[in-house]
Structures are given as structure tokens and as C-alpha cells.
Amino acid sequence: MKKIIIIFGAYALSGCVSSSPPICFNKANFTNHIYDIAVFKKEESRYMAGYPFYTWTDKSQFIDTSECDKL
């Protein structure tokens, strides 16, 4: 039981949970598969991305940012 609480606490501290819908999606390559990653905020060359926990991510982490760059 203590391990479950510790794991949940680590996830809670690792990022925030968003209740708002994403503003756009960027494409990223993980293990030779391309995934659409939800973006919730945009600042210059950084995106607040991920779901349900998100974190600030540099533009260089994505292979295609054209949808978010239109905004």
C-alpha cells in the first residue's frame, strides 16, 4: 500500500493535470511510431504537452509542429 501511495505522489509532483482541451497536436516519433501529442500552451519554441500529465517540451522534441505553428 505504501508503494502505491509513493508512486501516486511521484506522478502528482511530476506535472499538472489539465481539464481544458488541447489547443493543437504535434507529431513525435517514439519507437519508430508517429504519435499525435496534445499541446495545451505554446510559448516561442516550447510547448506544454502530454496527457494526462504535461510538461514543457522544446520544439526539437517533435518531428512535425505545423499544426501548432499555425496558431
PyMOL Python script that loads the backbone (N, CA, C, O; Angstrom):
from pymol import cmd

cmd.read_pdbstr("""\
ATOM      1  N   MET A   1       0.821  -1.188   0.000  1.00  0.00           N
ATOM      2  CA  MET A   1       0.000   0.000   0.000  1.00  0.00           C
ATOM      3  C   MET A   1       0.865   1.252   0.000  1.00  0.00           C
ATOM      4  O   MET A   1       0.546   2.229  -0.678  1.00  0.00           O
ATOM      5  N   LYS A   2       1.963   1.229   0.760  1.00  0.00           N
ATOM      6  CA  LYS A   2       2.851   2.392   0.812  1.00  0.00           C
ATOM      7  C   LYS A   2       3.478   2.658  -0.554  1.00  0.00           C
ATOM      8  O   LYS A   2       3.674   3.812  -0.934  1.00  0.00           O
ATOM      9  N   LYS A   3       3.794   1.584  -1.298  1.00  0.00           N
ATOM     10  CA  LYS A   3       4.379   1.757  -2.627  1.00  0.00           C
ATOM     11  C   LYS A   3       3.404   2.450  -3.565  1.00  0.00           C
ATOM     12  O   LYS A   3       3.817   3.287  -4.368  1.00  0.00           O
ATOM     13  N   ILE A   4       2.139   2.125  -3.481  1.00  0.00           N
ATOM     14  CA  ILE A   4       1.126   2.747  -4.330  1.00  0.00           C
ATOM     15  C   ILE A   4       1.019   4.237  -4.020  1.00  0.00           C
ATOM     16  O   ILE A   4       0.904   5.054  -4.934  1.00  0.00           O
ATOM     17  N   ILE A   5       1.056   4.590  -2.761  1.00  0.00           N
ATOM     18  CA  ILE A   5       0.976   5.990  -2.356  1.00  0.00           C
ATOM     19  C   ILE A   5       2.206   6.748  -2.841  1.00  0.00           C
ATOM     20  O   ILE A   5       2.084   7.879  -3.313  1.00  0.00           O
ATOM     21  N   ILE A   6       3.377   6.151  -2.736  1.00  0.00           N
ATOM     22  CA  ILE A   6       4.609   6.789  -3.187  1.00  0.00           C
ATOM     23  C   ILE A   6       4.582   6.992  -4.699  1.00  0.00           C
ATOM     24  O   ILE A   6       4.960   8.059  -5.182  1.00  0.00           O
ATOM     25  N   ILE A   7       4.143   5.990  -5.448  1.00  0.00           N
ATOM     26  CA  ILE A   7       4.065   6.100  -6.909  1.00  0.00           C
ATOM     27  C   ILE A   7       3.074   7.184  -7.309  1.00  0.00           C
ATOM     28  O   ILE A   7       3.365   7.994  -8.189  1.00  0.00           O
ATOM     29  N   PHE A   8       1.905   7.210  -6.670  1.00  0.00           N
ATOM     30  CA  PHE A   8       0.914   8.228  -6.977  1.00  0.00           C
ATOM     31  C   PHE A   8       1.449   9.624  -6.655  1.00  0.00           C
ATOM     32  O   PHE A   8       1.220  10.566  -7.413  1.00  0.00           O
ATOM     33  N   GLY A   9       2.155   9.759  -5.542  1.00  0.00           N
ATOM     34  CA  GLY A   9       2.743  11.043  -5.163  1.00  0.00           C
ATOM     35  C   GLY A   9       3.780  11.510  -6.173  1.00  0.00           C
ATOM     36  O   GLY A   9       3.849  12.698  -6.489  1.00  0.00           O
ATOM     37  N   ALA A  10       4.584  10.588  -6.680  1.00  0.00           N
ATOM     38  CA  ALA A  10       5.592  10.943  -7.688  1.00  0.00           C
ATOM     39  C   ALA A  10       4.927  11.428  -8.967  1.00  0.00           C
ATOM     40  O   ALA A  10       5.390  12.397  -9.569  1.00  0.00           O
ATOM     41  N   TYR A  11       3.849  10.774  -9.395  1.00  0.00           N
ATOM     42  CA  TYR A  11       3.122  11.226 -10.578  1.00  0.00           C
ATOM     43  C   TYR A  11       2.474  12.590 -10.342  1.00  0.00           C
ATOM     44  O   TYR A  11       2.456  13.433 -11.239  1.00  0.00           O
ATOM     45  N   ALA A  12       1.955  12.805  -9.168  1.00  0.00           N
ATOM     46  CA  ALA A  12       1.304  14.080  -8.869  1.00  0.00           C
ATOM     47  C   ALA A  12       2.306  15.225  -8.899  1.00  0.00           C
ATOM     48  O   ALA A  12       1.960  16.337  -9.299  1.00  0.00           O
ATOM     49  N   LEU A  13       3.529  14.972  -8.486  1.00  0.00           N
ATOM     50  CA  LEU A  13       4.549  16.017  -8.479  1.00  0.00           C
ATOM     51  C   LEU A  13       5.234  16.180  -9.831  1.00  0.00           C
ATOM     52  O   LEU A  13       5.896  17.193 -10.057  1.00  0.00           O
ATOM     53  N   SER A  14       5.094  15.222 -10.728  1.00  0.00           N
ATOM     54  CA  SER A  14       5.806  15.265 -11.998  1.00  0.00           C
ATOM     55  C   SER A  14       5.202  16.240 -12.992  1.00  0.00           C
ATOM     56  O   SER A  14       5.882  16.618 -13.946  1.00  0.00           O
ATOM     57  N   GLY A  15       3.984  16.655 -12.819  1.00  0.00           N
ATOM     58  CA  GLY A  15       3.362  17.591 -13.743  1.00  0.00           C
ATOM     59  C   GLY A  15       1.974  17.942 -13.288  1.00  0.00           C
ATOM     60  O   GLY A  15       1.504  17.467 -12.255  1.00  0.00           O
ATOM     61  N   CYS A  16       1.324  18.773 -14.060  1.00  0.00           N
ATOM     62  CA  CYS A  16      -0.021  19.211 -13.728  1.00  0.00           C
ATOM     63  C   CYS A  16      -1.037  18.453 -14.569  1.00  0.00           C
ATOM     64  O   CYS A  16      -0.710  17.925 -15.632  1.00  0.00           O
ATOM     65  N   VAL A  17      -2.235  18.404 -14.095  1.00  0.00           N
ATOM     66  CA  VAL A  17      -3.320  17.777 -14.836  1.00  0.00           C
ATOM     67  C   VAL A  17      -4.164  18.879 -15.447  1.00  0.00           C
ATOM     68  O   VAL A  17      -4.527  19.839 -14.768  1.00  0.00           O
ATOM     69  N   SER A  18      -4.476  18.745 -16.725  1.00  0.00           N
ATOM     70  CA  SER A  18      -5.251  19.773 -17.404  1.00  0.00           C
ATOM     71  C   SER A  18      -6.697  19.346 -17.553  1.00  0.00           C
ATOM     72  O   SER A  18      -6.985  18.203 -17.908  1.00  0.00           O
ATOM     73  N   SER A  19      -7.610  20.274 -17.279  1.00  0.00           N
ATOM     74  CA  SER A  19      -9.019  19.996 -17.507  1.00  0.00           C
ATOM     75  C   SER A  19      -9.504  20.702 -18.770  1.00  0.00           C
ATOM     76  O   SER A  19     -10.650  20.523 -19.182  1.00  0.00           O
ATOM     77  N   SER A  20      -8.641  21.496 -19.378  1.00  0.00           N
ATOM     78  CA  SER A  20      -9.010  22.185 -20.616  1.00  0.00           C
ATOM     79  C   SER A  20      -8.598  21.345 -21.817  1.00  0.00           C
ATOM     80  O   SER A  20      -7.662  20.550 -21.718  1.00  0.00           O
ATOM     81  N   PRO A  21      -9.278  21.506 -22.947  1.00  0.00           N
ATOM     82  CA  PRO A  21      -8.916  20.736 -24.139  1.00  0.00           C
ATOM     83  C   PRO A  21      -7.612  21.249 -24.736  1.00  0.00           C
ATOM     84  O   PRO A  21      -7.254  22.407 -24.523  1.00  0.00           O
ATOM     85  N   PRO A  22      -6.900  20.415 -25.476  1.00  0.00           N
ATOM     86  CA  PRO A  22      -5.658  20.861 -26.110  1.00  0.00           C
ATOM     87  C   PRO A  22      -5.941  21.899 -27.199  1.00  0.00           C
ATOM     88  O   PRO A  22      -7.010  21.900 -27.808  1.00  0.00           O
ATOM     89  N   ILE A  23      -4.965  22.783 -27.435  1.00  0.00           N
ATOM     90  CA  ILE A  23      -5.129  23.802 -28.473  1.00  0.00           C
ATOM     91  C   ILE A  23      -4.702  23.284 -29.838  1.00  0.00           C
ATOM     92  O   ILE A  23      -5.152  23.798 -30.863  1.00  0.00           O
ATOM     93  N   CYS A  24      -3.836  22.268 -29.866  1.00  0.00           N
ATOM     94  CA  CYS A  24      -3.372  21.674 -31.122  1.00  0.00           C
ATOM     95  C   CYS A  24      -2.634  20.377 -30.800  1.00  0.00           C
ATOM     96  O   CYS A  24      -2.535  19.980 -29.639  1.00  0.00           O
ATOM     97  N   PHE A  25      -2.119  19.722 -31.839  1.00  0.00           N
ATOM     98  CA  PHE A  25      -1.371  18.479 -31.681  1.00  0.00           C
ATOM     99  C   PHE A  25      -0.073  18.560 -32.469  1.00  0.00           C
ATOM    100  O   PHE A  25      -0.060  19.064 -33.593  1.00  0.00           O
ATOM    101  N   ASN A  26       1.026  18.066 -31.887  1.00  0.00           N
ATOM    102  CA  ASN A  26       2.310  17.929 -32.576  1.00  0.00           C
ATOM    103  C   ASN A  26       2.579  16.445 -32.772  1.00  0.00           C
ATOM    104  O   ASN A  26       2.073  15.609 -32.023  1.00  0.00           O
ATOM    105  N   LYS A  27       3.374  16.127 -33.775  1.00  0.00           N
ATOM    106  CA  LYS A  27       3.726  14.731 -34.036  1.00  0.00           C
ATOM    107  C   LYS A  27       5.117  14.447 -33.483  1.00  0.00           C
ATOM    108  O   LYS A  27       6.048  15.232 -33.663  1.00  0.00           O
ATOM    109  N   ALA A  28       5.238  13.309 -32.806  1.00  0.00           N
ATOM    110  CA  ALA A  28       6.513  12.879 -32.244  1.00  0.00           C
ATOM    111  C   ALA A  28       6.756  11.423 -32.611  1.00  0.00           C
ATOM    112  O   ALA A  28       5.814  10.654 -32.805  1.00  0.00           O
ATOM    113  N   ASN A  29       8.031  11.053 -32.704  1.00  0.00           N
ATOM    114  CA  ASN A  29       8.417   9.696 -33.071  1.00  0.00           C
ATOM    115  C   ASN A  29       8.910   8.968 -31.820  1.00  0.00           C
ATOM    116  O   ASN A  29       9.911   9.357 -31.219  1.00  0.00           O
ATOM    117  N   PHE A  30       8.198   7.907 -31.437  1.00  0.00           N
ATOM    118  CA  PHE A  30       8.588   7.050 -30.324  1.00  0.00           C
ATOM    119  C   PHE A  30       8.627   5.618 -30.822  1.00  0.00           C
ATOM    120  O   PHE A  30       7.647   5.112 -31.369  1.00  0.00           O
ATOM    121  N   THR A  31       9.756   4.974 -30.630  1.00  0.00           N
ATOM    122  CA  THR A  31       9.953   3.575 -31.012  1.00  0.00           C
ATOM    123  C   THR A  31       9.452   3.296 -32.428  1.00  0.00           C
ATOM    124  O   THR A  31       8.712   2.343 -32.668  1.00  0.00           O
ATOM    125  N   ASN A  32       9.872   4.147 -33.350  1.00  0.00           N
ATOM    126  CA  ASN A  32       9.551   4.015 -34.778  1.00  0.00           C
ATOM    127  C   ASN A  32       8.063   4.114 -35.102  1.00  0.00           C
ATOM    128  O   ASN A  32       7.630   3.619 -36.142  1.00  0.00           O
ATOM    129  N   HIS A  33       7.286   4.733 -34.245  1.00  0.00           N
ATOM    130  CA  HIS A  33       5.877   5.020 -34.494  1.00  0.00           C
ATOM    131  C   HIS A  33       5.655   6.508 -34.303  1.00  0.00           C
ATOM    132  O   HIS A  33       6.263   7.120 -33.425  1.00  0.00           O
ATOM    133  N   ILE A  34       4.800   7.088 -35.108  1.00  0.00           N
ATOM    134  CA  ILE A  34       4.496   8.512 -35.006  1.00  0.00           C
ATOM    135  C   ILE A  34       3.201   8.686 -34.229  1.00  0.00           C
ATOM    136  O   ILE A  34       2.181   8.083 -34.561  1.00  0.00           O
ATOM    137  N   TYR A  35       3.248   9.518 -33.189  1.00  0.00           N
ATOM    138  CA  TYR A  35       2.098   9.767 -32.327  1.00  0.00           C
ATOM    139  C   TYR A  35       1.741  11.246 -32.346  1.00  0.00           C
ATOM    140  O   TYR A  35       2.616  12.100 -32.488  1.00  0.00           O
ATOM    141  N   ASP A  36       0.450  11.545 -32.204  1.00  0.00           N
ATOM    142  CA  ASP A  36      -0.014  12.914 -32.016  1.00  0.00           C
ATOM    143  C   ASP A  36       0.017  13.216 -30.519  1.00  0.00           C
ATOM    144  O   ASP A  36      -0.601  12.511 -29.722  1.00  0.00           O
ATOM    145  N   ILE A  37       0.738  14.262 -30.150  1.00  0.00           N
ATOM    146  CA  ILE A  37       0.886  14.653 -28.760  1.00  0.00           C
ATOM    147  C   ILE A  37       0.069  15.922 -28.526  1.00  0.00           C
ATOM    148  O   ILE A  37       0.240  16.912 -29.237  1.00  0.00           O
ATOM    149  N   ALA A  38      -0.810  15.895 -27.542  1.00  0.00           N
ATOM    150  CA  ALA A  38      -1.661  17.050 -27.232  1.00  0.00           C
ATOM    151  C   ALA A  38      -0.824  18.193 -26.670  1.00  0.00           C
ATOM    152  O   ALA A  38       0.030  17.988 -25.808  1.00  0.00           O
ATOM    153  N   VAL A  39      -1.084  19.411 -27.176  1.00  0.00           N
ATOM    154  CA  VAL A  39      -0.401  20.617 -26.711  1.00  0.00           C
ATOM    155  C   VAL A  39      -1.439  21.536 -26.076  1.00  0.00           C
ATOM    156  O   VAL A  39      -2.477  21.817 -26.674  1.00  0.00           O
ATOM    157  N   PHE A  40      -1.154  22.000 -24.864  1.00  0.00           N
ATOM    158  CA  PHE A  40      -2.104  22.824 -24.120  1.00  0.00           C
ATOM    159  C   PHE A  40      -1.728  24.298 -24.090  1.00  0.00           C
ATOM    160  O   PHE A  40      -2.612  25.149 -23.986  1.00  0.00           O
ATOM    161  N   LYS A  41      -0.448  24.622 -24.177  1.00  0.00           N
ATOM    162  CA  LYS A  41       0.017  26.013 -24.224  1.00  0.00           C
ATOM    163  C   LYS A  41       1.228  26.093 -25.128  1.00  0.00           C
ATOM    164  O   LYS A  41       1.941  25.108 -25.317  1.00  0.00           O
ATOM    165  N   LYS A  42       1.460  27.285 -25.692  1.00  0.00           N
ATOM    166  CA  LYS A  42       2.572  27.474 -26.608  1.00  0.00           C
ATOM    167  C   LYS A  42       3.313  28.747 -26.222  1.00  0.00           C
ATOM    168  O   LYS A  42       2.693  29.789 -26.008  1.00  0.00           O
ATOM    169  N   GLU A  43       4.627  28.667 -26.132  1.00  0.00           N
ATOM    170  CA  GLU A  43       5.486  29.819 -25.869  1.00  0.00           C
ATOM    171  C   GLU A  43       6.718  29.703 -26.743  1.00  0.00           C
ATOM    172  O   GLU A  43       7.525  28.794 -26.551  1.00  0.00           O
ATOM    173  N   GLU A  44       6.878  30.597 -27.692  1.00  0.00           N
ATOM    174  CA  GLU A  44       8.023  30.642 -28.600  1.00  0.00           C
ATOM    175  C   GLU A  44       8.367  29.247 -29.129  1.00  0.00           C
ATOM    176  O   GLU A  44       7.624  28.713 -29.953  1.00  0.00           O
ATOM    177  N   SER A  45       9.458  28.653 -28.684  1.00  0.00           N
ATOM    178  CA  SER A  45       9.862  27.340 -29.194  1.00  0.00           C
ATOM    179  C   SER A  45       9.602  26.219 -28.194  1.00  0.00           C
ATOM    180  O   SER A  45      10.223  25.158 -28.269  1.00  0.00           O
ATOM    181  N   ARG A  46       8.680  26.455 -27.252  1.00  0.00           N
ATOM    182  CA  ARG A  46       8.341  25.439 -26.247  1.00  0.00           C
ATOM    183  C   ARG A  46       6.842  25.207 -26.234  1.00  0.00           C
ATOM    184  O   ARG A  46       6.048  26.110 -26.497  1.00  0.00           O
ATOM    185  N   TYR A  47       6.475  23.972 -25.920  1.00  0.00           N
ATOM    186  CA  TYR A  47       5.071  23.582 -25.857  1.00  0.00           C
ATOM    187  C   TYR A  47       4.797  22.873 -24.542  1.00  0.00           C
ATOM    188  O   TYR A  47       5.595  22.044 -24.105  1.00  0.00           O
ATOM    189  N   MET A  48       3.665  23.195 -23.901  1.00  0.00           N
ATOM    190  CA  MET A  48       3.233  22.429 -22.742  1.00  0.00           C
ATOM    191  C   MET A  48       2.423  21.264 -23.300  1.00  0.00           C
ATOM    192  O   MET A  48       1.294  21.443 -23.758  1.00  0.00           O
ATOM    193  N   ALA A  49       3.008  20.072 -23.258  1.00  0.00           N
ATOM    194  CA  ALA A  49       2.439  18.936 -23.970  1.00  0.00           C
ATOM    195  C   ALA A  49       2.322  17.721 -23.074  1.00  0.00           C
ATOM    196  O   ALA A  49       2.957  17.634 -22.023  1.00  0.00           O
ATOM    197  N   GLY A  50       1.478  16.764 -23.523  1.00  0.00           N
ATOM    198  CA  GLY A  50       1.291  15.500 -22.833  1.00  0.00           C
ATOM    199  C   GLY A  50      -0.113  15.359 -22.291  1.00  0.00           C
ATOM    200  O   GLY A  50      -0.863  16.333 -22.223  1.00  0.00           O
ATOM    201  N   TYR A  51      -0.470  14.142 -21.902  1.00  0.00           N
ATOM    202  CA  TYR A  51      -1.777  13.891 -21.308  1.00  0.00           C
ATOM    203  C   TYR A  51      -1.712  12.588 -20.525  1.00  0.00           C
ATOM    204  O   TYR A  51      -1.180  11.617 -21.062  1.00  0.00           O
ATOM    205  N   PRO A  52      -2.197  12.494 -19.335  1.00  0.00           N
ATOM    206  CA  PRO A  52      -2.884  13.490 -18.527  1.00  0.00           C
ATOM    207  C   PRO A  52      -1.927  14.420 -17.792  1.00  0.00           C
ATOM    208  O   PRO A  52      -2.347  15.486 -17.343  1.00  0.00           O
ATOM    209  N   PHE A  53      -0.651  14.052 -17.653  1.00  0.00           N
ATOM    210  CA  PHE A  53       0.333  14.920 -17.023  1.00  0.00           C
ATOM    211  C   PHE A  53       1.137  15.580 -18.126  1.00  0.00           C
ATOM    212  O   PHE A  53       1.576  14.912 -19.062  1.00  0.00           O
ATOM    213  N   TYR A  54       1.332  16.878 -18.023  1.00  0.00           N
ATOM    214  CA  TYR A  54       2.076  17.538 -19.075  1.00  0.00           C
ATOM    215  C   TYR A  54       3.276  18.278 -18.538  1.00  0.00           C
ATOM    216  O   TYR A  54       3.374  18.569 -17.346  1.00  0.00           O
ATOM    217  N   THR A  55       4.203  18.581 -19.459  1.00  0.00           N
ATOM    218  CA  THR A  55       5.437  19.247 -19.104  1.00  0.00           C
ATOM    219  C   THR A  55       5.865  20.123 -20.270  1.00  0.00           C
ATOM    220  O   THR A  55       5.433  19.904 -21.402  1.00  0.00           O
ATOM    221  N   TRP A  56       6.707  21.109 -20.005  1.00  0.00           N
ATOM    222  CA  TRP A  56       7.215  21.955 -21.080  1.00  0.00           C
ATOM    223  C   TRP A  56       8.206  21.152 -21.919  1.00  0.00           C
ATOM    224  O   TRP A  56       9.111  20.513 -21.383  1.00  0.00           O
ATOM    225  N   THR A  57       8.029  21.190 -23.232  1.00  0.00           N
ATOM    226  CA  THR A  57       8.841  20.415 -24.164  1.00  0.00           C
ATOM    227  C   THR A  57       9.360  21.333 -25.258  1.00  0.00           C
ATOM    228  O   THR A  57       8.614  22.155 -25.790  1.00  0.00           O
ATOM    229  N   ASP A  58      10.631  21.197 -25.595  1.00  0.00           N
ATOM    230  CA  ASP A  58      11.220  22.004 -26.663  1.00  0.00           C
ATOM    231  C   ASP A  58      10.708  21.566 -28.023  1.00  0.00           C
ATOM    232  O   ASP A  58      10.335  20.409 -28.216  1.00  0.00           O
ATOM    233  N   LYS A  59      10.693  22.496 -28.960  1.00  0.00           N
ATOM    234  CA  LYS A  59      10.223  22.221 -30.318  1.00  0.00           C
ATOM    235  C   LYS A  59      11.043  21.107 -30.971  1.00  0.00           C
ATOM    236  O   LYS A  59      10.515  20.350 -31.785  1.00  0.00           O
ATOM    237  N   SER A  60      12.310  21.001 -30.628  1.00  0.00           N
ATOM    238  CA  SER A  60      13.183  19.994 -31.237  1.00  0.00           C
ATOM    239  C   SER A  60      12.787  18.564 -30.892  1.00  0.00           C
ATOM    240  O   SER A  60      13.247  17.625 -31.541  1.00  0.00           O
ATOM    241  N   GLN A  61      11.940  18.382 -29.880  1.00  0.00           N
ATOM    242  CA  GLN A  61      11.499  17.038 -29.476  1.00  0.00           C
ATOM    243  C   GLN A  61      10.465  16.456 -30.434  1.00  0.00           C
ATOM    244  O   GLN A  61      10.198  15.255 -30.395  1.00  0.00           O
ATOM    245  N   PHE A  62       9.878  17.291 -31.295  1.00  0.00           N
ATOM    246  CA  PHE A  62       8.822  16.860 -32.202  1.00  0.00           C
ATOM    247  C   PHE A  62       9.334  16.775 -33.635  1.00  0.00           C
ATOM    248  O   PHE A  62      10.268  17.487 -34.007  1.00  0.00           O
ATOM    249  N   ILE A  63       8.725  15.906 -34.438  1.00  0.00           N
ATOM    250  CA  ILE A  63       9.113  15.806 -35.841  1.00  0.00           C
ATOM    251  C   ILE A  63       8.243  16.681 -36.735  1.00  0.00           C
ATOM    252  O   ILE A  63       8.644  17.012 -37.851  1.00  0.00           O
ATOM    253  N   ASP A  64       7.049  17.065 -36.259  1.00  0.00           N
ATOM    254  CA  ASP A  64       6.150  17.920 -37.041  1.00  0.00           C
ATOM    255  C   ASP A  64       5.356  18.805 -36.090  1.00  0.00           C
ATOM    256  O   ASP A  64       4.574  18.318 -35.275  1.00  0.00           O
ATOM    257  N   THR A  65       5.569  20.113 -36.206  1.00  0.00           N
ATOM    258  CA  THR A  65       4.859  21.082 -35.365  1.00  0.00           C
ATOM    259  C   THR A  65       3.993  22.010 -36.205  1.00  0.00           C
ATOM    260  O   THR A  65       3.602  23.079 -35.737  1.00  0.00           O
ATOM    261  N   SER A  66       3.688  21.618 -37.440  1.00  0.00           N
ATOM    262  CA  SER A  66       2.986  22.518 -38.367  1.00  0.00           C
ATOM    263  C   SER A  66       1.600  22.913 -37.867  1.00  0.00           C
ATOM    264  O   SER A  66       1.194  24.058 -38.067  1.00  0.00           O
ATOM    265  N   GLU A  67       0.857  22.009 -37.223  1.00  0.00           N
ATOM    266  CA  GLU A  67      -0.480  22.344 -36.757  1.00  0.00           C
ATOM    267  C   GLU A  67      -0.434  23.416 -35.664  1.00  0.00           C
ATOM    268  O   GLU A  67      -1.249  24.339 -35.660  1.00  0.00           O
ATOM    269  N   CYS A  68       0.511  23.292 -34.748  1.00  0.00           N
ATOM    270  CA  CYS A  68       0.624  24.282 -33.664  1.00  0.00           C
ATOM    271  C   CYS A  68       1.273  25.569 -34.146  1.00  0.00           C
ATOM    272  O   CYS A  68       0.998  26.634 -33.592  1.00  0.00           O
ATOM    273  N   ASP A  69       2.115  25.503 -35.150  1.00  0.00           N
ATOM    274  CA  ASP A  69       2.786  26.699 -35.661  1.00  0.00           C
ATOM    275  C   ASP A  69       1.805  27.622 -36.369  1.00  0.00           C
ATOM    276  O   ASP A  69       2.090  28.809 -36.526  1.00  0.00           O
ATOM    277  N   LYS A  70       0.652  27.106 -36.802  1.00  0.00           N
ATOM    278  CA  LYS A  70      -0.356  27.922 -37.473  1.00  0.00           C
ATOM    279  C   LYS A  70      -1.007  28.900 -36.517  1.00  0.00           C
ATOM    280  O   LYS A  70      -1.512  29.938 -36.945  1.00  0.00           O
ATOM    281  N   LEU A  71      -1.004  28.588 -35.224  1.00  0.00           N
ATOM    282  CA  LEU A  71      -1.693  29.437 -34.230  1.00  0.00           C
ATOM    283  C   LEU A  71      -0.924  30.704 -33.944  1.00  0.00           C
ATOM    284  O   LEU A  71      -1.362  31.524 -33.137  1.00  0.00           O
TER     285      LEU A  71
END
""", "prot")
cmd.dss("prot")
cmd.show_as("cartoon", "prot")
cmd.util.cbc("prot")
cmd.orient("prot")
